Amino acid sequence: YNPEYQRNLCFWKQNMLPLYITHFMTDLFVFLHLLDSYFGDKSSYAENISTVNLTSPSSTRAQNIPQARKTPLSSGRAGYRNWTPFMGHSVTSSSAVSTHSVASVIVAVIEGRGLARGEVGMASIDLKNPEVVLSQFADNTTYAKNFNTLEIIMSNTACDTGNATKLFSLITENFRNVTFTTVQRKYFNESKGLEYIEQLCIPEYSTVLMEVQSKYYCLAAVAAVLKYVEFIQNSVYAPKSLKIRFHGSEQTAMIDSTSALNLELITNNRDPRNGHTLFGVLNYTKTPGGSRRLRSNILEPLVDADTINTRLDSVQELLQNEEFFFGLQSVISRFLDTEQLLSVLVQIPKQDTFNASESKITNLIYLKHTLELVEPLKDALKVYKTPLLKAYYSSLEDKRFGIILEKIKTVINDDTRYTKGCLNMRTQKCYAVKPNINEFLDIARRTYTEIVDDIAGMITQLAEKYSLPLKTSFSLARGFFIQMTADCAAIHNGQLPSEFTKITKMKNVYNFTSPDLMKMNERCQESLREIYHMTYLIVCKLLSEIYEHIHCLYKLSDTVSMLDMLQSFAHACTLSDYVRPEFTDTLAIKQGWHPVLEKISLEKPVCNNTYITEGSNVVIITGPNMSGKSTYLKQIALSQIMAQIGSFVPAEYSSFRIAEQIFTRIGMDDDIETNSSTFMQEMKEITYIIQNANDRSLIIIDELGRGTSPEEGIGICYAVCEYLLNLKAFTLLATHFLELCQIDTLYPNAENNYFKVQHVRSSSDIREKIAYTYMLSKGHTEEKNYGLKAAEVSSLPPSIICDAKEIITLVSRQMMQQQRNTSETLKERAIYRLANMLVQTARNSQLDPNSLQIYLKGLKKKYETDCLASEQIPMENQQ
C-alpha cells in the first residue's frame, strides 16, 4: 500500500512493460527462426488450429486470433474444453506419429512473473530430429527472423479467458498460422527440467548444464515440452540419447522474413512449386539432411571469415579431381535420413503395438545400412587434404561405429539390407534376425513362408483354371492380390469370372482378389504379427546394448549433411563459371550475373561490375523502367549470401565484406490484414531497417517514397539517404527520383550509377523505341520521360500520350532547377576519392613494389585530371 511503490509500479506497467514485450517478440522471431533454419523445411506440419473462444462471444477480434486448445495435461478451467486423446493428438507409438497430425517442431514458452516479467525461457524439440534447443533472454537483441509453422505450448495461466497475458496476445497476433496448446503451469518446473537434462543429454553435450543451470525459465520450458512429447508420442526418450544445446545467433548473419521472401531465397513468389530460387540453384544435395542444412545456411549465412574460407577450401579441392568427387557423391547418395533415424531409435514406446514393432525392425535395418556406409565414406575422403575434409575423415574413425555394427551383426543376418519395394522390405524385416536365436520365431517364419507359397500356388491354379495370364502382386494397403493386363484376349465376353471380387482398373491393368485369397491374406498378416513381435523383442534387447554407443551417430549425421552440402556447392560450380570469393573490407564484383536468372534463361545474363567501399558506401541507381535495376540489386544480395555460406559466386572476380545483416525493401504491395497501404508498408519496412542496421549491414532498397506525392516521396527518400550515408553500411538504392542524384554534391561517399539504354527507330515505324542494354555505367541517367516511352509500348491511346507529353513539359519548366557543381566541391571530391583509394590500397594491396609504383602514379594522374576539371568550372559558368 506504499503510494511511492504504487506510482513506480504504474509507471513500469505503462512504459517499461510494452518495451520488454516488444523486445521479447523480436527475440521470439530469432529463436523460432533458428529452429526452422536448423531443422529444415517443415512443410508437412499440421496447420489445423483447434478453436476455443478466448474472449466474449461478442468480440469480433477473437475471430482472427489463433486460439488455444487444451490437452489432458491441462486443468479444466472455465472457458476451455478439455481435450482427450481422441479429440486432440492421437495417442500412438512414436513410429506411427504422422507428420500431418502433429507439428514436427514443438516449442514451450514461459515468461517470468512479478519483477521477473520480461525474462522469457524457451525450449524446442523436433519429433524428426532428437535434439533439444534451449534459449533464455530478456531485453538484449532486436532481431526478427523467418520461421515456418510450429506448435507452441504455454501455461494455462497465461491463456485464461478474459485474463490472457500481453505476451500471449502478442504471440497470437504475430503467429497466426501456429497451433497453440495449453498445459498446466505445474509442468513448467525448473527442477524437473534440470533432471531431464541430466538424464537424457548425451555425454558429448553435457557441458550444456553449465550454461543453463542458473536459467530458470528455459529449464522450466524444457520440462514442459518433454512431458508434452511424452504424452502425444506415448513414449519416452532413452537415457543419454538427446543432443541438448543452448543456442544463440551471434555466429550467423540476420536475414529477416521479408527479405527472405523478396530475394526468393527458398520459395518462388510466383509459383512456390518451382525451383527458381537461390535454394533451387544450389540444391544438388543427395540426402534430406544435406537439403535441410543448405536451407538453414541460406537463411542464416556465416559471419566468421575463417569458417567460410575453410568451406571454400573444401569446395575448391572437391573440384580438382572429377573421379574422386563423383565417388564421394555416389557414397553420400546412398545414405538415408540419419537424423530422422536417430529420432526414432532413441524413443522407447510405452506400448508394444504392431506399428511400433515394425518401425523398430525397419529402423534397425536402416541403422545397419547406414553403418555399413561408414567405411566407403572413409575411403572416399582419405584422398582429400583440406582441414575440414580431414576433420570429417577423422570423425569417421570413431571405434563406436564398428562396435555397434558388430553387435548388430551378431543378431541380424549379414545379407539383410535396405531395399526398395514394400514386399522386398517386408521380406527383409521378416528374415532380419538370424536363425536359431529364437526357435518360436523360426517356426513362425516357416509358417509365413508356407502361406506365401500357398498364395502363389493358388494364383497359379486360378490362372490355369480360367486360362488367364494372372500374376501375383503386393501392396501395403491390399496385401497380396491378383493382377492382369486389361487387353487380354482370353477374357470371355469382356467379363472376369464371378469368383473375383474388388475389381479395379488402372490404365491397362486389372487388379482384383478372391475370397480365398483374402482369407489367406488374413492368415499371412497374423503370422506376420507374431514374427514382428518376437523380432521386436530381440531388437529391443539389441538396442539396449548399443544405446551407450549410439552418440557417435550424431557425429555421423553432421558429417554426412555437411559433406552433402559441400558437394552440392561443387556440383553447382561445374554447371556454371563460378569463382571463389575473397573477404576484405570492400564489395567488389567483376562481371557478376544473377544466378537464378542464369538458370531460367537460355543465354547467359548480361554481366555488370560492382564496387562499394566505406568511402563510397551508398550507391544510387537510376534508369528507365525494365532496364534491370531490380534484377541487379537482387543479384548483389544473392551473391553476398552465396559467398557467406561457403559457395563460389557467379562472377569473374569477387570480394566481399562480411555482412552481419542483410535488409531489403522491395515491392509495392499493400497489406489488407494489417490495414496498411502501399506507402505505409514502405514506411514500416524502412523504419525497421533504420532501427536495426549497423555499420556491417548490406541494405538493398528498390524504390522508396513512390506511394505518396512526388514532393513528399523525394523528401523522405533524401532524408533516408542522408541517414544511411552517416552509417558505414553498404547501401544500394534504385530510384526514379532524379533529384536524388544531386546528393553526391554534398556527400562524397555517395555514388551515382545508371543503366544505359539505346534509342532505335526502324524504317517502318516513325516512333522511337528504347533498346535495353542492361549495362551499368557511372553517373546518373540523362533519359527524360522514359515512363511515357514504356506507356507507348503498352498500346495506350495516342491522344492520352500526347496530352501527357504537353503536361510534363509544363510541369518540368516550373519544378526543375538546375544545380551546378562548384569548383571547390569538385576539388574536395577529388581529394576524398584519392584518400579513399590510398586507404584501400594500404589495407588490401598484394602488388609487388614495381606494380604498386605504377598504380600510385595512375592515382596521381587521375587526381591531377580531376583538379584540372574543377578549375574549368568557373570559366564555364561565366560563359
Secondary structure, 3 states (H helix, E strand, C coil): CCHHHHHHHHHHHHHHHHHHHHHHHHHHHHHHHHHHHHHCCCCCCCCCCCCCCCCCCCCCHHHHCCCEEECCCCCCCCCCCCCCCCCCCCCCCHHHCCCCCCCCEEEEEEECCHHHCCCEEEEEEECCEEEEEEEEECCCCCCCCCCCCCEEEEEHHHCCCCCCCHHHHHHHHHCCCCEEEEECHHHCCHHHHHHHHHHHECHHHCCHHHHHCCCHHHHHHHHHHHHHHHHHHCEEECCCCEEEEECCCCCECEECHHHHHHCCCCCCCCCCCCCCCHHHHHCCCCCHHHHHHHHHHHHCCECCHHHHHHHHHHHHHHCCCHHHHHHHHHHHCCCCCHHHHHHHHCEEECCCCHHHHHHHHHHHHHHHHHHCCHHHHHHHHCCCCCHHHHHHHHHCCCHHHHHHHHHHHHHECCCCCCCCCHHHHHHHHHCCECCCCCHHHHHHHHHHHHHHHHHHHHHHHHHHHHCCCCEEEEECCCEEEEEEECCCCCCHHHCCCCCCEEEEEECCEEEEECHHHHHHHHHHHHHHHHHHHHHHHHHHHHHHHHHHHCCHHHHHHHHHHHHHHHHHHHHHHHCCCEECCEECCCEEEEEECCHHHHHHCCCCCCCEEEEEECCECEEEEECCCCCCHHHHHHHHHHHHHHHHCCCCEECCEEEECCCCEEEEECCCCCECCCCECHHHHHHHHHHHHHHHCCCCEEEEEECCCCCCCHHHHHHHHHHHHHHHHCCCCEEEEECCCHHHHHHHHCCCCEEEEEEEEEEECCCCCCCCEEEEEEEEEECCCCCCCHHHHHHHHCCCCHHHHHHHHHHHHHHHHHHCCCCCCCHHHHHHHHHHHHHHHHHHHHHHCCCCHHHHHHHHHHHHHHHHHHHHHHHCHHHHHHC
